[in-house]
């Protein structure tokens, strides 16, 4: 079983992104689940969402504490929330930022880090505003390319079920992020 944890801010689309990813896995014939965790949140507050995928029925119904992959939708969360907490050795942390991956050194974990400016892609396709770009579709495109876990066409088929507005722009942004993620440098973090 593979486990994925999303860290985002309320309104960015972390919960919707987790649902799209889970449904794309389902469309590929795998068992998947997604669910969020948050308190009395407001727009901009930290939110977490989880995805599990397996070739067998998934019986677990708890938060993901040892993810294989972590998607950080707001770079500042990497400084304030324990985004690397519990990541499995060799796991990948993907951060939405313009900063290079080497800027984020999670010295307590043995993991890999990749970064990409997803906000810029969302804004190019007029998804959201400068203050709150809607990045759920493009972040999934980049993640699909980096992880190799899910086909981009499965994500495209899943998108309209959860994002019925601006379908063409969301799919175009997702595919643009998928293209840009090819050959993205990955930084290796080693415990000290």
PyMOL commands that set and color helices and strands:
alter all, ss='L'
color gray80, all
select helices_A, chain A and resi 14-27+77-80+101-103+118-124+136-147+152-162+167-180
alter helices_A, ss='H'
color red, helices_A
select strands_A, chain A and resi 2-9+31-37+46-54+69-72+91-96+111-116+187-189
alter strands_A, ss='S'
color yellow, strands_A
deselect
rebuild
show_as cartoon
